[in-house]
Amino acid sequence: MVASYAGHIDCVKELVLQGADINLQRESGTTALFFAAQQGHNNIVRFLFEFGASTEFRTKDGGTALLAASQYGHMQVVETLLKHGANIHDQLYDGATALFLAAQGGYLDVIRLLLSSGAKVNQPRQDGTAPLWIASQMGHSEVVRVMLLRGAERDAARHDGTTALLKAANKGYNDVIKELLKFSPTLGILKNGTSALHAAVLSGNIKTVALLLEAGADPALRNKANELPAELTKNEHILRLLRSKEGHRKS
Protein backbone atom coordinates (compact mmCIF):
# COMPACT_ATOMS: atom_id res chain seq x y z
CA MET A 1 0.00 0.00 0.00
CA VAL A 2 2.75 2.43 0.95
CA ALA A 3 4.73 1.64 -2.21
CA SER A 4 1.60 1.96 -4.38
CA TYR A 5 0.70 5.31 -2.84
CA ALA A 6 4.23 6.65 -3.32
CA GLY A 7 4.53 5.39 -6.90
CA HIS A 8 7.48 3.04 -6.31
CA ILE A 9 6.80 0.54 -9.09
CA ASP A 10 9.95 -1.55 -8.46
CA CYS A 11 9.04 -1.96 -4.80
CA VAL A 12 5.48 -2.90 -5.72
CA LYS A 13 6.73 -5.55 -8.15
CA GLU A 14 9.16 -7.01 -5.65
CA LEU A 15 6.60 -7.15 -2.86
CA VAL A 16 4.02 -8.82 -5.11
CA LEU A 17 6.59 -11.38 -6.32
CA GLN A 18 7.42 -12.08 -2.67
CA GLY A 19 3.77 -12.90 -2.01
CA ALA A 20 2.20 -9.66 -0.79
CA ASP A 21 -1.62 -9.84 -0.73
CA ILE A 22 -2.77 -7.63 -3.62
CA ASN A 23 -6.28 -7.11 -2.25
CA LEU A 24 -5.49 -6.60 1.43
CA GLN A 25 -7.61 -3.81 2.97
CA ARG A 26 -6.84 -1.34 5.72
CA GLU A 27 -9.46 -0.76 8.42
CA SER A 28 -10.65 2.17 6.30
CA GLY A 29 -11.22 -0.23 3.39
CA THR A 30 -8.50 1.12 1.14
CA THR A 31 -6.33 -1.21 -0.95
CA ALA A 32 -3.09 -0.84 -2.89
CA LEU A 33 -5.15 -0.34 -6.06
CA PHE A 34 -7.13 2.45 -4.40
CA PHE A 35 -3.94 4.26 -3.37
CA ALA A 36 -2.32 3.89 -6.80
CA ALA A 37 -5.51 5.14 -8.48
CA GLN A 38 -5.89 8.06 -6.08
CA GLN A 39 -2.33 9.22 -6.73
CA GLY A 40 -2.48 8.70 -10.49
CA HIS A 41 0.17 5.95 -10.77
CA ASN A 42 -1.17 4.26 -13.90
CA ASN A 43 1.84 1.96 -14.30
CA ILE A 44 1.21 0.52 -10.84
CA VAL A 45 -2.54 0.23 -11.49
CA ARG A 46 -1.82 -1.79 -14.63
CA PHE A 47 0.69 -4.00 -12.82
CA LEU A 48 -1.72 -4.70 -9.94
CA PHE A 49 -4.37 -5.82 -12.41
CA GLU A 50 -1.92 -8.34 -13.89
CA PHE A 51 -1.81 -10.01 -10.48
CA GLY A 52 -5.51 -10.04 -9.73
CA ALA A 53 -6.35 -6.67 -8.19
CA SER A 54 -10.10 -6.17 -7.74
CA THR A 55 -12.01 -2.95 -8.44
CA GLU A 56 -14.88 -3.95 -6.13
CA PHE A 57 -13.43 -3.15 -2.71
CA ARG A 58 -14.93 -0.14 -0.95
CA THR A 59 -13.75 2.24 1.73
CA LYS A 60 -15.86 3.12 4.75
CA ASP A 61 -17.46 6.02 2.87
CA GLY A 62 -18.13 3.85 -0.20
CA GLY A 63 -15.07 4.92 -2.14
CA THR A 64 -13.61 2.79 -4.91
CA ALA A 65 -10.50 3.08 -7.05
CA LEU A 66 -12.60 4.55 -9.89
CA LEU A 67 -14.15 7.18 -7.63
CA ALA A 68 -10.72 8.14 -6.28
CA ALA A 69 -9.16 8.44 -9.73
CA SER A 70 -12.10 10.51 -10.98
CA GLN A 71 -12.03 12.80 -7.96
CA TYR A 72 -8.40 13.68 -8.63
CA GLY A 73 -8.67 13.88 -12.41
CA HIS A 74 -6.40 10.98 -13.34
CA MET A 75 -7.60 10.37 -16.89
CA GLN A 76 -5.30 7.46 -17.79
CA VAL A 77 -6.05 5.65 -14.56
CA VAL A 78 -9.80 6.06 -15.09
CA GLU A 79 -9.38 4.60 -18.58
CA THR A 80 -7.38 1.64 -17.24
CA LEU A 81 -9.89 0.97 -14.46
CA LEU A 82 -12.83 0.99 -16.86
CA LYS A 83 -11.02 -1.41 -19.21
CA HIS A 84 -10.55 -3.78 -16.27
CA GLY A 85 -14.18 -3.85 -15.26
CA ALA A 86 -14.61 -0.95 -12.85
CA ASN A 87 -18.28 -0.08 -12.44
CA ILE A 88 -19.07 3.26 -14.08
CA HIS A 89 -22.04 3.59 -11.69
CA ASP A 90 -20.00 3.30 -8.45
CA GLN A 91 -21.24 5.76 -5.80
CA LEU A 92 -20.01 6.97 -2.46
CA TYR A 93 -22.51 6.27 0.30
CA ASP A 94 -23.69 9.89 -0.02
CA GLY A 95 -24.60 9.13 -3.64
CA ALA A 96 -21.72 10.93 -5.39
CA THR A 97 -20.74 9.20 -8.64
CA ALA A 98 -17.44 9.26 -10.50
CA LEU A 99 -18.97 11.84 -12.85
CA PHE A 100 -20.07 13.99 -9.93
CA LEU A 101 -16.59 13.96 -8.40
CA ALA A 102 -14.94 14.77 -11.74
CA ALA A 103 -17.44 17.61 -12.28
CA GLN A 104 -16.64 19.01 -8.86
CA GLY A 105 -12.95 19.08 -9.76
CA GLY A 106 -13.53 20.41 -13.28
CA TYR A 107 -11.74 17.52 -15.01
CA LEU A 108 -13.12 17.84 -18.53
CA ASP A 109 -11.21 14.96 -20.12
CA VAL A 110 -12.31 12.56 -17.36
CA ILE A 111 -15.89 13.79 -17.71
CA ARG A 112 -15.92 13.18 -21.47
CA LEU A 113 -14.54 9.66 -20.95
CA LEU A 114 -17.07 8.84 -18.23
CA LEU A 115 -19.99 10.15 -20.28
CA SER A 116 -18.91 8.20 -23.37
CA SER A 117 -18.59 5.12 -21.15
CA GLY A 118 -22.19 5.33 -19.98
CA ALA A 119 -22.15 7.57 -16.91
CA LYS A 120 -25.55 9.09 -16.10
CA VAL A 121 -25.30 12.84 -16.53
CA ASN A 122 -28.24 13.58 -14.21
CA GLN A 123 -27.49 11.10 -11.39
CA PRO A 124 -27.76 13.19 -8.20
CA ARG A 125 -26.18 12.81 -4.81
CA GLN A 126 -28.59 11.92 -1.97
CA ASP A 127 -29.15 15.60 -1.21
CA GLY A 128 -30.35 16.12 -4.78
CA THR A 129 -27.14 17.75 -6.00
CA ALA A 130 -26.60 16.88 -9.68
CA PRO A 131 -23.23 16.99 -11.48
CA LEU A 132 -24.36 20.13 -13.38
CA TRP A 133 -25.19 21.88 -10.09
CA ILE A 134 -21.79 21.14 -8.53
CA ALA A 135 -19.93 22.16 -11.72
CA SER A 136 -21.85 25.46 -11.74
CA GLN A 137 -21.22 26.07 -8.07
CA MET A 138 -17.49 25.54 -8.63
CA GLY A 139 -17.41 27.81 -11.69
CA HIS A 140 -16.41 25.19 -14.27
CA SER A 141 -18.02 26.70 -17.38
CA GLU A 142 -16.56 24.24 -19.91
CA VAL A 143 -17.82 21.32 -17.83
CA VAL A 144 -21.25 22.98 -17.68
CA ARG A 145 -21.25 23.39 -21.46
CA VAL A 146 -20.36 19.75 -22.11
CA MET A 147 -22.92 18.46 -19.62
CA LEU A 148 -25.71 20.55 -21.08
CA LEU A 149 -24.84 19.30 -24.57
CA ARG A 150 -24.95 15.74 -23.21
CA GLY A 151 -28.44 16.16 -21.80
CA ALA A 152 -28.00 17.58 -18.30
CA GLU A 153 -31.28 18.94 -16.90
CA ARG A 154 -30.76 22.70 -16.80
CA ASP A 155 -33.18 23.28 -13.92
CA ALA A 156 -32.37 20.24 -11.78
CA ALA A 157 -32.75 21.45 -8.20
CA ARG A 158 -31.20 20.29 -4.97
CA HIS A 159 -33.51 19.35 -2.12
CA ASP A 160 -33.08 22.91 -0.84
CA GLY A 161 -34.60 24.21 -4.09
CA THR A 162 -31.45 25.81 -5.51
CA THR A 163 -30.55 25.34 -9.18
CA ALA A 164 -27.30 25.57 -11.12
CA LEU A 165 -28.25 29.04 -12.38
CA LEU A 166 -29.03 30.33 -8.89
CA LYS A 167 -25.68 29.09 -7.54
CA ALA A 168 -23.76 30.60 -10.46
CA ALA A 169 -25.66 33.87 -10.00
CA ASN A 170 -24.92 33.87 -6.30
CA LYS A 171 -21.21 33.40 -6.95
CA GLY A 172 -20.96 35.70 -9.95
CA TYR A 173 -19.73 33.02 -12.35
CA ASN A 174 -20.74 34.81 -15.53
CA ASP A 175 -19.14 32.31 -17.93
CA VAL A 176 -21.22 29.56 -16.33
CA ILE A 177 -24.35 31.71 -16.53
CA LYS A 178 -23.77 32.35 -20.25
CA GLU A 179 -23.61 28.59 -20.89
CA LEU A 180 -26.76 27.94 -18.86
CA LEU A 181 -28.67 30.76 -20.56
CA LYS A 182 -28.12 29.08 -23.96
CA PHE A 183 -30.49 26.37 -22.69
CA SER A 184 -33.21 28.71 -21.40
CA PRO A 185 -33.24 27.89 -17.69
CA THR A 186 -35.99 29.11 -15.38
CA LEU A 187 -35.55 32.77 -14.52
CA GLY A 188 -38.59 32.97 -12.27
CA ILE A 189 -39.15 32.20 -8.60
CA LEU A 190 -37.80 28.77 -7.66
CA LYS A 191 -39.15 26.22 -5.18
CA ASN A 192 -37.01 27.78 -2.45
CA GLY A 193 -38.85 31.08 -2.90
CA THR A 194 -36.24 33.19 -4.62
CA SER A 195 -34.82 33.77 -8.11
CA ALA A 196 -31.42 33.91 -9.77
CA LEU A 197 -31.87 37.67 -10.14
CA HIS A 198 -32.48 38.07 -6.41
CA ALA A 199 -29.33 36.05 -5.74
CA ALA A 200 -27.27 38.12 -8.17
CA VAL A 201 -28.47 41.41 -6.70
CA LEU A 202 -27.80 40.16 -3.18
CA SER A 203 -24.23 39.17 -4.12
CA GLY A 204 -23.63 42.59 -5.66
CA ASN A 205 -22.29 41.45 -9.04
CA ILE A 206 -23.32 44.10 -11.59
CA LYS A 207 -22.34 42.06 -14.67
CA THR A 208 -24.34 39.09 -13.43
CA VAL A 209 -27.41 41.25 -12.85
CA ALA A 210 -27.04 42.71 -16.35
CA LEU A 211 -26.72 39.24 -17.90
CA LEU A 212 -29.88 37.99 -16.23
CA LEU A 213 -31.88 41.11 -17.08
CA GLU A 214 -30.76 40.87 -20.70
CA ALA A 215 -31.94 37.23 -20.73
CA GLY A 216 -35.39 38.28 -19.55
CA ALA A 217 -35.28 38.07 -15.76
CA ASP A 218 -38.15 40.11 -14.32
CA PRO A 219 -37.12 42.82 -11.81
CA ALA A 220 -40.76 43.01 -10.65
CA LEU A 221 -40.78 39.49 -9.21
CA ARG A 222 -41.06 39.21 -5.44
CA ASN A 223 -39.36 36.48 -3.39
CA LYS A 224 -41.00 34.49 -0.57
CA ALA A 225 -40.31 37.41 1.78
CA ASN A 226 -42.26 39.64 -0.65
CA GLU A 227 -39.07 41.53 -1.59
CA LEU A 228 -38.24 42.94 -5.00
CA PRO A 229 -34.64 42.45 -6.20
CA ALA A 230 -34.14 46.22 -5.85
CA GLU A 231 -34.95 46.00 -2.15
CA LEU A 232 -31.94 43.75 -1.56
CA THR A 233 -29.22 46.25 -2.45
CA LYS A 234 -28.03 49.82 -1.98
CA ASN A 235 -25.66 49.61 -4.94
CA GLU A 236 -26.58 52.53 -7.18
CA HIS A 237 -25.27 50.89 -10.36
CA ILE A 238 -27.42 47.80 -9.80
CA LEU A 239 -30.45 49.89 -8.85
CA ARG A 240 -30.11 51.90 -12.07
CA LEU A 241 -29.95 48.67 -14.08
CA LEU A 242 -33.08 47.34 -12.42
CA ARG A 243 -34.99 50.62 -12.82
CA SER A 244 -34.03 50.94 -16.49
CA LYS A 245 -35.30 47.41 -17.17
CA GLU A 246 -38.51 48.12 -15.24
CA GLY A 247 -39.01 51.28 -17.26
CA HIS A 248 -38.33 49.42 -20.49
CA ARG A 249 -40.94 46.81 -19.59
CA LYS A 250 -43.55 49.44 -18.76
CA SER A 251 -42.95 51.29 -22.01
C-alpha positions in Angstrom: 0.0 0.0 0.0 2.8 2.4 0.9 4.7 1.6 -2.2 1.6 2.0 -4.4 0.7 5.3 -2.8 4.2 6.7 -3.3 4.5 5.4 -6.9 7.5 3.0 -6.3 6.8 0.5 -9.1 10.0 -1.6 -8.5 9.0 -2.0 -4.8 5.5 -2.9 -5.7 6.7 -5.5 -8.2 9.2 -7.0 -5.6 6.6 -7.1 -2.9 4.0 -8.8 -5.1 6.6 -11.4 -6.3 7.4 -12.1 -2.7 3.8 -12.9 -2.0 2.2 -9.7 -0.8 -1.6 -9.8 -0.7 -2.8 -7.6 -3.6 -6.3 -7.1 -2.2 -5.5 -6.6 1.4 -7.6 -3.8 3.0 -6.8 -1.3 5.7 -9.5 -0.8 8.4 -10.7 2.2 6.3 -11.2 -0.2 3.4 -8.5 1.1 1.1 -6.3 -1.2 -1.0 -3.1 -0.8 -2.9 -5.2 -0.3 -6.1 -7.1 2.4 -4.4 -3.9 4.3 -3.4 -2.3 3.9 -6.8 -5.5 5.1 -8.5 -5.9 8.1 -6.1 -2.3 9.2 -6.7 -2.5 8.7 -10.5 0.2 6.0 -10.8 -1.2 4.3 -13.9 1.8 2.0 -14.3 1.2 0.5 -10.8 -2.5 0.2 -11.5 -1.8 -1.8 -14.6 0.7 -4.0 -12.8 -1.7 -4.7 -9.9 -4.4 -5.8 -12.4 -1.9 -8.3 -13.9 -1.8 -10.0 -10.5 -5.5 -10.0 -9.7 -6.4 -6.7 -8.2 -10.1 -6.2 -7.7 -12.0 -2.9 -8.4 -14.9 -3.9 -6.1 -13.4 -3.1 -2.7 -14.9 -0.1 -0.9 -13.7 2.2 1.7 -15.9 3.1 4.8 -17.5 6.0 2.9 -18.1 3.9 -0.2 -15.1 4.9 -2.1 -13.6 2.8 -4.9 -10.5 3.1 -7.1 -12.6 4.6 -9.9 -14.1 7.2 -7.6 -10.7 8.1 -6.3 -9.2 8.4 -9.7 -12.1 10.5 -11.0 -12.0 12.8 -8.0 -8.4 13.7 -8.6 -8.7 13.9 -12.4 -6.4 11.0 -13.3 -7.6 10.4 -16.9 -5.3 7.5 -17.8 -6.1 5.6 -14.6 -9.8 6.1 -15.1 -9.4 4.6 -18.6 -7.4 1.6 -17.2 -9.9 1.0 -14.5 -12.8 1.0 -16.9 -11.0 -1.4 -19.2 -10.6 -3.8 -16.3 -14.2 -3.8 -15.3 -14.6 -0.9 -12.9 -18.3 -0.1 -12.4 -19.1 3.3 -14.1 -22.0 3.6 -11.7 -20.0 3.3 -8.5 -21.2 5.8 -5.8 -20.0 7.0 -2.5 -22.5 6.3 0.3 -23.7 9.9 0.0 -24.6 9.1 -3.6 -21.7 10.9 -5.4 -20.7 9.2 -8.6 -17.4 9.3 -10.5 -19.0 11.8 -12.9 -20.1 14.0 -9.9 -16.6 14.0 -8.4 -14.9 14.8 -11.7 -17.4 17.6 -12.3 -16.6 19.0 -8.9 -13.0 19.1 -9.8 -13.5 20.4 -13.3 -11.7 17.5 -15.0 -13.1 17.8 -18.5 -11.2 15.0 -20.1 -12.3 12.6 -17.4 -15.9 13.8 -17.7 -15.9 13.2 -21.5 -14.5 9.7 -20.9 -17.1 8.8 -18.2 -20.0 10.1 -20.3 -18.9 8.2 -23.4 -18.6 5.1 -21.1 -22.2 5.3 -20.0 -22.1 7.6 -16.9 -25.5 9.1 -16.1 -25.3 12.8 -16.5 -28.2 13.6 -14.2 -27.5 11.1 -11.4 -27.8 13.2 -8.2 -26.2 12.8 -4.8 -28.6 11.9 -2.0 -29.2 15.6 -1.2 -30.3 16.1 -4.8 -27.1 17.8 -6.0 -26.6 16.9 -9.7 -23.2 17.0 -11.5 -24.4 20.1 -13.4 -25.2 21.9 -10.1 -21.8 21.1 -8.5 -19.9 22.2 -11.7 -21.8 25.5 -11.7 -21.2 26.1 -8.1 -17.5 25.5 -8.6 -17.4 27.8 -11.7 -16.4 25.2 -14.3 -18.0 26.7 -17.4 -16.6 24.2 -19.9 -17.8 21.3 -17.8 -21.2 23.0 -17.7 -21.2 23.4 -21.5 -20.4 19.7 -22.1 -22.9 18.5 -19.6 -25.7 20.6 -21.1 -24.8 19.3 -24.6 -25.0 15.7 -23.2 -28.4 16.2 -21.8 -28.0 17.6 -18.3 -31.3 18.9 -16.9 -30.8 22.7 -16.8 -33.2 23.3 -13.9 -32.4 20.2 -11.8 -32.7 21.5 -8.2 -31.2 20.3 -5.0 -33.5 19.4 -2.1 -33.1 22.9 -0.8 -34.6 24.2 -4.1 -31.5 25.8 -5.5 -30.5 25.3 -9.2 -27.3 25.6 -11.1 -28.3 29.0 -12.4 -29.0 30.3 -8.9 -25.7 29.1 -7.5 -23.8 30.6 -10.5 -25.7 33.9 -10.0 -24.9 33.9 -6.3 -21.2 33.4 -6.9 -21.0 35.7 -9.9 -19.7 33.0 -12.3 -20.7 34.8 -15.5 -19.1 32.3 -17.9 -21.2 29.6 -16.3 -24.3 31.7 -16.5 -23.8 32.3 -20.2 -23.6 28.6 -20.9 -26.8 27.9 -18.9 -28.7 30.8 -20.6 -28.1 29.1 -24.0 -30.5 26.4 -22.7 -33.2 28.7 -21.4 -33.2 27.9 -17.7 -36.0 29.1 -15.4 -35.6 32.8 -14.5 -38.6 33.0 -12.3 -39.1 32.2 -8.6 -37.8 28.8 -7.7 -39.1 26.2 -5.2 -37.0 27.8 -2.4 -38.8 31.1 -2.9 -36.2 33.2 -4.6 -34.8 33.8 -8.1 -31.4 33.9 -9.8 -31.9 37.7 -10.1 -32.5 38.1 -6.4 -29.3 36.0 -5.7 -27.3 38.1 -8.2 -28.5 41.4 -6.7 -27.8 40.2 -3.2 -24.2 39.2 -4.1 -23.6 42.6 -5.7 -22.3 41.5 -9.0 -23.3 44.1 -11.6 -22.3 42.1 -14.7 -24.3 39.1 -13.4 -27.4 41.2 -12.9 -27.0 42.7 -16.3 -26.7 39.2 -17.9 -29.9 38.0 -16.2 -31.9 41.1 -17.1 -30.8 40.9 -20.7 -31.9 37.2 -20.7 -35.4 38.3 -19.6 -35.3 38.1 -15.8 -38.2 40.1 -14.3 -37.1 42.8 -11.8 -40.8 43.0 -10.6 -40.8 39.5 -9.2 -41.1 39.2 -5.4 -39.4 36.5 -3.4 -41.0 34.5 -0.6 -40.3 37.4 1.8 -42.3 39.6 -0.7 -39.1 41.5 -1.6 -38.2 42.9 -5.0 -34.6 42.4 -6.2 -34.1 46.2 -5.9 -35.0 46.0 -2.2 -31.9 43.7 -1.6 -29.2 46.3 -2.5 -28.0 49.8 -2.0 -25.7 49.6 -4.9 -26.6 52.5 -7.2 -25.3 50.9 -10.4 -27.4 47.8 -9.8 -30.4 49.9 -8.8 -30.1 51.9 -12.1 -29.9 48.7 -14.1 -33.1 47.3 -12.4 -35.0 50.6 -12.8 -34.0 50.9 -16.5 -35.3 47.4 -17.2 -38.5 48.1 -15.2 -39.0 51.3 -17.3 -38.3 49.4 -20.5 -40.9 46.8 -19.6 -43.5 49.4 -18.8 -42.9 51.3 -22.0 
